[in-house]
Amino acid sequence: MLPERKQILVVDDEPNLRRVLAAQLSRDGYDVHTADDGEQALAVLGENHIDLVITDLRMPKMDGMELLRRAVALDGELPVVMITAHGTVDNAVEALKTGAFDYITKPFDQSEVRTIVKKALRTRDLSSAEFTRSAEAPPPVDARYGIIGNSAGIQELYAVLERVADTPTTVLVSGESGTGKELVARALHENSSRRDKPFIKVNCAAIPRDLMESELFGYERGAFTGAVGSKPGRFELASGGTLFLDEIGTIPIEMQVKLLRALQEHEFERVGGIKTIRVDVRLVAATNSDLKKEIAAGAFREDLYYRLNVVSIRLPPLRERREDVALLVAHFIEKFNARLKKNVSGLDAEAEQTLLSYPWPGNIRELENLVERAVLFCDRDRISVADLPPEVKRGDGHRPSTPSEPPALDESLADGLKERVKAAMSRLERELILKALDQTHNNVTHAARLLKISRKGLQLKMKELGLREKDERGEP
């Protein structure tokens, strides 16, 4: 709906550290919420759409580890960054294995914080909508390994998972964006003897080129400016468990030699270190690009490709498994009924036919988002075509092509067009806000959560659109 600034929650019982960190993040263009402890942080998470949590490890009432567990239970894709003193680095490493995104040590410099924040938010943007099973809704009976489908392509996937899940074999998962590659990686891990060990995921596309080596293999103190202490990489954190490298094709060519050696020899050195570290890691890699074309273009090493491609799993796009659409829709309706406290029973015949004929360029990710929107705004027992977005009604899964040299537009005509677009956007925003308020019985806090914006942002937009704010009881 409205382009919103990222929302960051800073949790620390030291007022000075909270103020300093909040001031830096505000200067960097983020909206910052603060909390004194874990219990207060959970209340903030319950009332706002938070994109990133930065929390101290040691706090009264509820420490950072417990907050991490509770936050991840609320939102499995929410990145949590731990703040720790040098004496508790081992605890921070344990937090990474539990599910924290990263950690920073006190005292920290601004550039380190800025880098970690950008990386965490980019990772969330790239992967938070990936198709994953929600704890709010159990998988239907048609699901095996947490994967839903009865089509031939999914039956083949089940057969491969049956054979390779409980082995140390490297697996390369390929498929278009939104087809569920991370879901397959988790299925391989959770159905193996490594299920009680760490599952560490890395979105390679989110890591700056010059930080890739230290991210994967760690670094020693003094290895580069800002390296005030040693830090293990993702390979070390995943030892004994599974390392999932998403978007493997984006790894720089110069880094691929070291990655190949780590896979072949199960050993490496940290950046700036001389000690060889041995690990036992089961690697699962994923890509939405054609690695053979990357090899031909000189952007990907052929020897690394063959080392990764021991077992290849191709996930079919949703347009090739239309018989699974109804199953997926039923699952998502159940999931969002629970989350949004609705009671939608399904699709009417026309809406079902519309979804079956749509090409789904965004695959399962697009379908999930569409069902969430339809359930949210459906005022009847069943979702109808009226609840679907315009491009789905038209059956147009691709944006119209734009000519390379668009014709010049008369200035007065352009100004008029801008005004009409602005007016249309205001009408749409007004309609969405009114529906969200109606859905939540005029509870502004809950409406903001449904719209995935901050409460303050919603209040400002309501004022801009002339919508008089009502209190939490629905009274003006």
N, C-alpha and C positions, 0 to 999 in steps of 0.2 A: 504494500500500500504506500506508505510514506517513507522516503529514505531517512532512516534513523541512524544516529550515531551509536556506536557500539557501547554496550552497558557493561561496566567492569565493577565487581564487588571486591573491596579491599578489607580483609579481616585481620585485625591485630590488636592486642590488648595494650600496646604502647601508643599513646596518643601522638607523640612526635613522629613516629614512623608512619602512622596512618596519614597524618597531615602532609608529610613530605611526599609520600608515594601518590596520594590523591592529587596533590598539586601538579606533580610531573605528568600524570596521566591526563589530567584536565587540559594542561598546556598542549599535550599531544593530540587533543581533539576527541577524547572519550568522555562519556558521561560516567561519573564515578559515584558509587554507593559505598558507605563504610559501615563496619560493624565492630563491636568491641570483643566479641567472642563467637563461638560456633553456634550457640543457640540463637543469638540475634541475627547471625548470618542466614540461618535457615528461614527465619521470618522474612528477611529481605528476598530470599529466593522464592518464597511462596507468593510474594506480592508483585514481583517484577520479572520481566524477561531478561535474564542475565546471560551475557555472552562469554564471560571469563571470570573466574574466581582466583584471587591472589590471597593466600592465607598463611598466617604464621603457623608453625608446627606446634609450638608449645603455648597453650593458652588455658586459662581457668575455665571451669564449667564443662566445656566441650573442646577437646584439642583438635588440631588440624587433621589428624588421621581419621577421627570419627566424623568430622565435617566432610572430609573427602568421601568417605563411604556413603554418607547420607546424600550428599550432592549428586554423586554418580547414580545413586538409586533413583533420584528425582529426574535426572536427565543424563542418560548414558553417554551423550556426546559433549557434555559440558567440560571444557578444559579447566583443570585446577592446577595452579602453580603454587608450590610450597615455598615459604620463606624460612630459612633455617640458619642457625649459627654454626660456625665451623665444627663445634663439638658434637653436633647432632647430624652430621652429613650422612652417617650410616642409616639413620632413621629416614632421612629424605630419600635415599636410594630405595629403602623399603616402600616408601610411599609411591615411588615411580612404578615399582612392581605391582602395587595395589591398584594403580590406575591414574596416578597424577600425571599431568602432561610434562612437567619439568620442575626444577627447583632453582632458587637463587639463594646465595649465601650472604649473610650480613658480615661486613658492610658491603653493599652492592653499588655499582656505578650506574648512571642513567642509561648509558648505551646498552648495557647488558639487559636491563629491564625492558628497554624499548625493543630490542631484538626478540626477546622471548615472547613479549606481548603480541608483536606483529605475527610471529610464527604461529602462536596458539590460535589467534583469531583467523588467520588464513587457513589453518588446518580445519577449524570448525566450519568455515564457509565451504571448503572443498568436500568435506566428508560427513557433515552432521546430518544431511538428508539421505544418506545412503540407506538402502532398505535393510532394516534390522528388526528383529522380533522384539516387541515391547513386553515388559513385565506386566503391563496393565491388562493385557489380553492374552490368554494362553493360545498356543498355536492350534489350529483346527485339526481334525482327525486326518485331513489330507496331507498334513505336513510330516516329513521325515527330515531329521537333522535340522529342524527348525526352518526348513525351506518348503514353500507352498507350491504345489503344482502336480498335475497328472499328465502333462503333455509328454511327448516322446523325448524331447530334449531334457526335461527334468528327470524323467525315468533313467536316462543315460547318466545324468549327474549322480543320482542316487547310487547307481552301480559302481561308478568310479570311487565315490566316497567310501563305499563299503570296503573296497579293496585297499585304498591307500591311507585312510584316516589314521590308523594305528601303526604307522611306519615312520621312519625318519626321512623318507624320500622328499626331495625338493619338488614343489608344485608351482606351476605357472598358470595363473587364472587370467583369462582374457575375456573381454566383453565391453560393450559400449557403456558409457557412463550411466549409472542408475540401475544396472542389472543385478546388483547384489554381490559384488566380488568380496567385500569384507565379510558378508554373511557366510560365504563358502569357507573363507579362511578360518573364521571362528568355529565352523562345523568341523573342520579338520582338526583343530586344536582340542575342542571339547569332547571329541569322540576318540581321543588317543590316550595313551598312558601318561601324557604330559599335561592332562587337563588341570592338575592341581599346581602346575608350575606357571610362570608368567606368560601372558600373551601380550607382547609388545608390538604396537602398530606404529608405523612411520609413514606419513604421507610425503613422499619424496618431492612432490611438486610444491610443497609449502616451505621447503628449506632453502634458504639462500645458497647459491652456488659455493661461496667461500666458507660456508659452515657445514657443508655436507660431511666432510671427513670427521670433524670433531663430534658431530651429532651421532654418527654411526659407531665410531670407534673410541670416542672419549678423548680427553686431553690431560696433560700433566700441568702442574703449576708452573707458570712462567712461559708456557708454550707460545703465547701470543699476548698482546696487550689486553688486559682485562681478565686474564686467566689467573685469578688470585688463589685458586686452589685446584686440586685434581678433580676430575669428574668422569665417571664411567659413561661409556656410550651405550647405544641401544643393543648392540651385540652382547655386551656384558650383562645388561639387565635381563636379557631374554635367555641367558644360559640355563639349560635344563628344560626350557619351554619352547615357545614358538615366536619367531620374528616375522611380522607381516610387513613387507615393503610394498606399499601401494604406489601406483604410477612409477614403476621401476624404470620406464623409458626416459624419465627426466633426469636421471643421475648423470652428472657430467662425465664425458668420455675419459678424462684423466683420473677420475675416481674409480672407474670400473675395474682397473687392474687390481687395486687393493681389495675391492669387493670379491673379485674372482679368487684371489689368494685366500681370503677369509673363508670362503665357501669350500674350497678344495682342502685346505690345511687345517681348518678350524682354529686358526690362530692369527694374531695381528698385534701391532703395537699402537698404543695411544699416540695422539699427536704430541710431539715433543718428548716422547718416552723412548726408552731403549729396552724395557722389559717386554718379553713376548708373553701375551696373554692367551691362554687356551680356553675355548668355550665349546659347549655342546648345544647347538641351536638347530632347530628344525625351521627351515626357511620356506615361507610361502610368499610369492611375488605376484603382483597383479598389474595389468596394463590395459588401457583402452586404445592404445595405438598399435599399429602393425610393426612389430619389432624387426621383421625381415626387411621392410622398407627402410627402417632406421639404419639397419646394417648396410644396405646398399648405398645409403646417403653418407655413410661414414660416421654416424652419430651413435652407433651402438656396436659393441664388440661381438663378433660372431662366437668366439670361444665362451664368453659369458652367457650368451643366449642359449647355447647348448647345455651349459652347466645348470641354468635355471629350468630349462624345458625338459626335465627328466619325465615328469608327468604333466601333460597339458590338459587343462579344463577350459572349454569355451562355453561361456554363458550365452544362451540365445537371447536376442532382444525380444521384448514383449510382443512385437508385431509377428514374430514367428511362433508364438505360443498363445494364440488368442483364446484357446480353450481353458487357459488358466486365469483369464481376466475375472470371471465370475467368482472363482474361489478367492482371489486376492481382494476383490471388492468386499466380499462377505467378511473376510478377516479384518480389513481396515475399518469397516463399519462397526464391527464389534469393538475394536480397539478405541475408536474415537467416541463411540457411545459412552464407554467407561470414562474416558478422559474428560469429555465435554458434558457429561451427565444428560445425555440425550437418549431417545428410544426409537431411533430410525430402524425400520425392519428390513429395508433393502431398496432395490431400484424398481421403478415401474418398467413396463415392457419397452417403451420408446427410449428411455434413458439407457437401458441395458443394451439395446441395439446400437445406439449412438456410440457407446464406449467400445463395443466390439468392432465397429467399423473405423475407429480412430487409429492412426498409425503409431501413436505413442513414441515420439522422438526422444522423450526424457525417460522412457521405460518405467520401471516399477516406482522409481522415485517420483516421477510426474504423477503416476496414478495415485500414490499415497497422498501427495499434497492435494490433489483434486478431491479425493474422497473426504479429507479433513475439512476442506472448504465447504463441500456440499452438505456434510453432516451438520456443520456449524450453522448454516443458513437455511437448512430445510425446516419448514414449518408444518410439514405433513408427515404421514406415517412412512411414506416412501419418497426417495429422491426422484425428482422428475427432470426433464430436459431443462426446465427453467432454472434449475439449481446448478447447471453446468456452465463453465466459462464459454465465451463466444467462439474461440478457436476450436473447441471440441464440438460445439454444435455444427460448425461449418465443416468439420472433418479435416481441418487444415493443420497438419502437424509441423509445418515448416514456415518460417517467416518468408514473406514475399521478397524476391530478389530486388536489390536496389541498383538502378543504373549507375555506371561508373561516373557519369557526368550528368547529374540531375539538372533539369532546366531551371533557369533563373526564375525567381519568384518576385513579382511586383511587391515593393516594400509595404504599401498599404494593405495588400492582400495578405502578406505574411503576418502583419500585425493583427489583422482580423482573425487569421487562423490561430495565432497564439492565444488570443482572447477566448476563442471558442474551445480550444484544447484546455485552457486553464479552467474555464467554467465547467466543462465536462468532468475534469479531474475533481473539482470541488464537489460536484454532485455525487460522484462515485464515493469520495471519501466520506461525505455526509451520510450516504446510504449505509456504508460499511459500519460506521460508528454507531448509527442508530440501531442497526440490527444487532451489533455486539452488546449495546446497552440493554436492548430488549431481551436478548438471550440471557443476560446476567442479572436481570431485574434491576437495571440501573445502578449496578455496583461498578463504579469507575475503575477500581483496582482490578477486579476480575475481567472487565472488558479490555483493559490494557493488556492483560496476560493473553487473552484470546487473540488480540490483534498483534501480539508480539512486539509491542512498543512499551516504553516506560510510562508510568502513570503521569509523570510530569509532561511528557510528550503528548499524551492524549488530552490532558487538560488544556495545553496550549492550542492544540488543533481544534478542540471544541470551542474555545474562545474565538479563534480565528473564523470558524464557520458559523458563529452566532448560536451555538448550542449551549443552552444554560446548563451548567453542571448541577447534578443532583447529589445529595449525600448518599452514604452507603445504604440507607433505608429506602432510597428511591424518592425522597421528598425534596422539592426544590428549595 
